[in-house]
Amino acid sequence: MKTEKITIRIYDEVGGDAAISVTDGDAIFKKIDAAISNQLIAVLDFQNVNLIITAFLNACIGQLYSKYKSDELNQYLKLENIKPEDKHLFNKAIKIAKEYFSDSASFDQSANEVFGHE
């Protein structure tokens, strides 16, 4: 049985070539989550996107690690047309998400101590 795919064109979703909005990232996260929940492969197509920031990636991809394991995401999430110079941003967002969601309570406690919050 072949798994169906849904392609999410980032350029169209963000209305241009800059993927910088957390709000846009959240909206894309919801589309990815819906696809994976329905056992569809979500293909994120970054064609014509010239600017990406990690805040956007944290919102659209990083949040997925709160719900899914890495092996599920490797199966159901595919990335296309990423510029070679942007790959490190994806790696950074994924690494931070994995660390955070593996022990979020400890992560939050450390952040609170650093910033002086109780």
Rosetta silent file (secondary structure, phi, psi, omega in degrees, C-alpha in Angstrom):
SEQUENCE: MKTEKITIRIYDEVGGDAAISVTDGDAIFKKIDAAISNQLIAVLDFQNVNLIITAFLNACIGQLYSKYKSDELNQYLKLENIKPEDKHLFNKAIKIAKEYFSDSASFDQSANEVFGHE
SCORE:     score description
SCORE:     0.000 S_00000001
   1 L     0.000  128.781 -178.180    0.000    0.000    0.000 S_00000001
   2 L   -90.393  132.232  179.161    1.397    3.341   -1.055 S_00000001
   3 L   -79.193  134.462  178.252    1.172    6.224    1.413 S_00000001
   4 L   -76.220  155.797 -178.867   -0.426    9.365    0.038 S_00000001
   5 E  -119.891  150.948  169.709    1.371   12.696    0.138 S_00000001
   6 E  -126.240  128.968  179.979    0.310   16.248    0.743 S_00000001
   7 E  -100.386  127.698  177.609    2.638   19.006   -0.453 S_00000001
   8 E  -110.283  110.131 -178.625    2.805   22.215    1.549 S_00000001
   9 E   -87.230  108.546 -174.072    4.416   24.965   -0.504 S_00000001
  10 H   -60.092  -41.674  178.636    6.038   27.271    2.009 S_00000001
  11 H   -53.739  -44.995 -179.844    6.257   30.177   -0.451 S_00000001
  12 H   -70.402  -39.907 -177.016    2.478   30.071   -0.907 S_00000001
  13 H   -66.571  -37.174 -177.827    1.756   29.538    2.790 S_00000001
  14 H   -94.541   -5.278  177.266    3.828   32.522    3.953 S_00000001
  15 L    72.954   33.839  178.504    2.861   34.735    1.014 S_00000001
  16 L   158.510 -163.482 -172.214    6.377   35.319   -0.271 S_00000001
  17 L   -97.340    9.533 -178.399   10.009   34.323   -0.067 S_00000001
  18 E  -117.939  114.000  177.681   10.575   34.967    3.666 S_00000001
  19 E   -97.492   84.545 -172.655    9.745   32.238    6.204 S_00000001
  20 L  -128.697  -11.682 -173.782   10.077   34.355    9.346 S_00000001
  21 L   -91.155  128.474  174.518    6.700   34.474   11.077 S_00000001
  22 H   -64.505  -35.639  178.093    5.955   32.273   14.077 S_00000001
  23 H   -61.419  -44.625  176.085    2.257   32.654   13.234 S_00000001
  24 H   -63.402  -40.709  178.510    2.890   31.218    9.758 S_00000001
  25 H   -60.732  -42.035  177.659    4.975   28.471   11.336 S_00000001
  26 H   -62.413  -41.990  179.978    2.127   27.568   13.700 S_00000001
  27 H   -64.097  -39.916  178.478   -0.337   27.396   10.813 S_00000001
  28 H   -69.674  -39.329  175.326    1.995   25.095    8.882 S_00000001
  29 H   -53.510  -45.188 -178.983    2.545   22.965   12.014 S_00000001
  30 H   -62.040  -38.199  178.377   -1.228   22.394   12.162 S_00000001
  31 H   -68.413  -42.059  178.469   -1.281   21.259    8.523 S_00000001
  32 H   -63.780  -45.864 -179.595    1.663   18.906    9.073 S_00000001
  33 H   -59.109  -43.963  179.100    0.082   17.547   12.260 S_00000001
  34 H   -62.953  -40.750  179.314   -3.215   16.905   10.474 S_00000001
  35 H   -63.960  -49.376 -178.213   -1.420   15.092    7.660 S_00000001
  36 H   -63.951  -39.942  178.275    0.616   12.882    9.988 S_00000001
  37 H   -59.547  -28.567  178.305   -2.454   12.158   12.132 S_00000001
  38 L   -98.841   16.452  178.478   -4.110   10.852    8.970 S_00000001
  39 L    56.289   39.317  173.551   -0.997    8.846    8.041 S_00000001
  40 L  -104.672  147.981  174.457   -0.197   11.083    5.077 S_00000001
  41 E   -81.398  125.708  176.976    3.306   12.117    4.153 S_00000001
  42 E   -96.097  117.689  178.786    3.699   15.879    4.563 S_00000001
  43 E  -103.956  116.739  176.650    6.129   17.287    2.008 S_00000001
  44 E   -94.802  116.376 -177.438    7.387   20.768    2.851 S_00000001
  45 E  -104.214  115.435 -177.107    8.529   22.442   -0.347 S_00000001
  46 L   -98.841   20.397  179.271   10.844   25.418    0.195 S_00000001
  47 L   -59.527  136.147  179.341   11.189   26.335   -3.483 S_00000001
  48 L    70.075    8.474  175.432   11.627   30.119   -3.982 S_00000001
  49 L   -90.768  121.438 -174.836   12.055   30.715   -0.230 S_00000001
  50 L  -106.079  -14.224 -179.669   15.106   32.938    0.214 S_00000001
  51 E  -138.478  124.769  178.304   15.000   33.722    3.932 S_00000001
  52 E  -132.258  135.252  174.145   14.330   31.277    6.769 S_00000001
  53 L  -119.362  157.070 -175.350   14.777   31.915   10.483 S_00000001
  54 H   -65.967  -28.707  178.083   14.876   29.380   13.289 S_00000001
  55 H   -60.139  -40.460  175.987   11.839   30.892   15.055 S_00000001
  56 H   -63.385  -46.149 -179.230    9.756   29.903   12.016 S_00000001
  57 H   -66.179  -37.616  176.720   11.294   26.419   11.969 S_00000001
  58 H   -60.424  -40.135 -178.855   10.755   25.970   15.709 S_00000001
  59 H   -70.757  -44.666 -173.856    7.069   26.759   15.196 S_00000001
  60 H   -88.253  -32.243 -177.292    6.444   24.564   12.152 S_00000001
  61 L  -110.955  -44.312 -176.118    8.858   21.673   12.704 S_00000001
  62 H   -56.545  -41.686 -179.734   10.154   21.868   16.281 S_00000001
  63 H   -60.350  -25.294 -178.414    6.689   21.540   17.820 S_00000001
  64 H   -60.239  -29.503 -178.787    6.232   18.206   16.054 S_00000001
  65 H   -71.002  -10.483  174.850    8.665   16.628   18.520 S_00000001
  66 H   -78.464  -18.807 -175.230    6.137   17.283   21.302 S_00000001
  67 L  -117.053  -26.470 -171.523    3.752   14.811   19.629 S_00000001
  68 L  -128.139  152.266  174.917    5.823   12.467   17.501 S_00000001
  69 L   -84.167  159.869 -178.814    8.975   10.406   17.786 S_00000001
  70 H   -55.304  -41.277 -178.002   11.873   10.931   15.390 S_00000001
  71 H   -65.045  -34.249  176.231   11.165    7.698   13.510 S_00000001
  72 H   -66.520  -43.438 -179.600    7.570    8.796   12.847 S_00000001
  73 H   -67.127  -37.246  176.587    8.745   12.169   11.565 S_00000001
  74 H   -62.256  -31.182 -179.573   11.379   10.514    9.378 S_00000001
  75 H   -80.196  -40.573 -169.482    8.579    8.443    7.862 S_00000001
  76 H  -108.460   -3.875  179.855    5.901   11.123    7.462 S_00000001
  77 E  -122.477  124.502  179.242    7.775   14.429    7.032 S_00000001
  78 E  -125.838  141.868  179.772    9.827   15.200    3.929 S_00000001
  79 E  -115.232  136.167 -179.464   11.664   18.409    3.084 S_00000001
  80 E  -131.638  150.952  173.145   12.301   19.565   -0.467 S_00000001
  81 L    58.836   41.370  174.298   14.188   22.383   -2.176 S_00000001
  82 L   -88.894  131.339  178.358   16.173   23.502    0.849 S_00000001
  83 L   -69.435  140.987 -178.871   19.168   25.613   -0.077 S_00000001
  84 H   -52.714  -36.234 -178.299   22.456   24.087    1.097 S_00000001
  85 H   -73.766  -10.115  178.884   23.252   27.193    3.138 S_00000001
  86 H  -100.129   -9.990 -175.928   19.973   26.800    5.090 S_00000001
  87 H   -58.576  -35.606 -179.959   20.382   23.146    6.106 S_00000001
  88 H   -63.160  -29.603  177.865   22.184   24.089    9.339 S_00000001
  89 H   -65.660  -40.973  178.031   19.072   26.036   10.455 S_00000001
  90 H   -65.311  -45.492  179.600   16.946   22.894   10.160 S_00000001
  91 H   -60.537  -40.578  179.779   19.528   20.843   12.024 S_00000001
  92 H   -65.331  -46.990 -179.420   19.665   23.437   14.795 S_00000001
  93 H   -62.031  -41.572 -179.424   15.871   23.658   15.181 S_00000001
  94 H   -68.175  -43.358 -179.938   15.529   19.870   15.260 S_00000001
  95 H   -60.362  -46.517 -179.352   18.378   19.425   17.759 S_00000001
  96 H   -64.725  -42.260  179.235   16.910   22.003   20.140 S_00000001
  97 H   -62.051  -44.117  179.524   13.406   20.529   19.823 S_00000001
  98 H   -61.605  -44.420  179.275   14.657   17.014   20.572 S_00000001
  99 H   -63.321  -46.395 -177.468   16.575   18.246   23.628 S_00000001
 100 H   -62.982  -51.171 -174.101   13.667   20.313   24.904 S_00000001
 101 H   -76.447  -12.585  174.768   10.941   17.716   24.477 S_00000001
 102 H   -76.701  -25.370 -179.977   13.074   14.907   25.906 S_00000001
 103 L  -157.506   64.139 -173.727   13.172   16.728   29.269 S_00000001
 104 H   -63.854  -34.232 -179.178   11.117   19.921   29.079 S_00000001
 105 H   -63.282  -45.886  179.219   10.695   20.296   32.865 S_00000001
 106 H   -66.046  -40.074  178.896   14.443   20.343   33.441 S_00000001
 107 H   -61.119  -46.802  178.991   14.945   22.639   30.456 S_00000001
 108 H   -63.168  -41.542 -179.888   12.325   25.092   31.796 S_00000001
 109 H   -62.537  -44.180  178.736   13.804   24.985   35.286 S_00000001
 110 H   -62.887  -41.788  178.888   17.270   25.782   33.964 S_00000001
 111 H   -64.049  -41.902  178.773   15.920   28.656   31.892 S_00000001
 112 H   -62.719  -40.043  178.892   14.043   30.058   34.883 S_00000001
 113 H   -65.031  -41.629 -179.602   17.196   29.910   37.012 S_00000001
 114 H   -64.894  -40.956 -176.308   19.220   31.689   34.342 S_00000001
 115 H   -92.933    2.738  175.741   16.624   34.419   33.896 S_00000001
 116 L    73.705   24.204  177.437   15.825   34.756   37.597 S_00000001
 117 L   -97.687  147.747  178.469   12.189   33.613   37.377 S_00000001
 118 L   -93.385    0.000    0.000   10.601   31.434   40.029 S_00000001
